[in-house]
Amino acid sequence: MAANARSFLQFFGSNQFQRMMQKIFKIAILLFLVVACADEPVETVFFDLDTENGVYVSCEGNFMYGNGSLSFYNTETKKVTNQLFYARNNAPLGDVVQSLSMFQDLLFVVVNNSGKIYIADAETAEYRGSVTGLTSPRYIHFLSEEKAYISDLYSNEITIIHPATFEITGKIDLEGHTSEQMVQVGKYLFVTSWSDDEYVLIIDSETDELIHKIKVPYQPKDLEVDANGKIWVLSEGSYEDTNEQGRMPALVRIDPQTFTIEQIYRFEAGQNPSSLEINSTGETLYFLNGSVWKMNIESRFLPDSALVPSSGNLFYNLAVHPEDDEIYITDAIDYTQNAMIYRYSIKAELIDSFRVGINPSDFLFR
């Protein structure tokens, strides 16, 4: 008995016992980490989630961090569900979620720096497929049940895909230009060549060819079509402090029938307009320039007073509901934390505010 007790005590003091305890400790740490990862702050998504009444919000995340996300805000209940794609599919969206589009019952999520587009069920957000092999996709424009165009920040081509099969079916040579936002008037597609460029490109959608280009003020980005069928282009201008007229930010109106510029509204040097939007009737333009500004399409001058002052907030993006003209403004706060979205009435009265992911980039109203 004494010998057994002595052996027992010797074992507790032995190297073998110490190694065994170290293994147990390591296993305990691993189990703790697994549980911690399983409990990460992702809201539970129930299968009765109502995505018929509200708005999808894509959130870029931070460049090279792969933390882009998808949110949904129910406009009736005022409930927001964040990290929706991850919670539904147990997979991240990727790096820089740029824009959202809908075709039939499918949601197309363009993930810029990951070079791909995810396709999900528009009602449940369940994964349905993807388009890969893209350079730096930005936006998608649907022309028919068989054809859609994808713009690209770094490629000198527009990619053509089949919206039902998600297959790449062709390319459009842009003759050295890149592509950003797209609007269509008749058979012609008008495309901004934004980064370090100064052209609106015109593509014949029947032949899939670049047929013309219009020189506009530097770095044209956003496009809208108004009630008169005119095209409005917001050029962000040079990010450097310059008084060179062609490199200053501007708002441009184009006649899509003659491919000519009708009027240029120039901003002051140092200003940073962005996020051009239009209301449901096509008669009123909205844009960011620090604060939120509103302008009638018949106005001869840029507005001189803000609709919604920023009041120290970092307004990042803007959207206008296509039916009731409610205004949604994103506040990036500091570009690193979950952002705020402010929902305003057509009279600029605050209705609600809610949190989404990092750097909200686009809205898709349902």
Order of alpha helices (4+ residues) and beta strands (2+ residues): alpha-alpha-beta-beta-beta-alpha-beta-beta-beta-beta-beta-beta-beta-beta-beta-beta-beta-beta-beta-beta-beta-beta-beta-beta-beta-beta-beta-beta-beta-beta
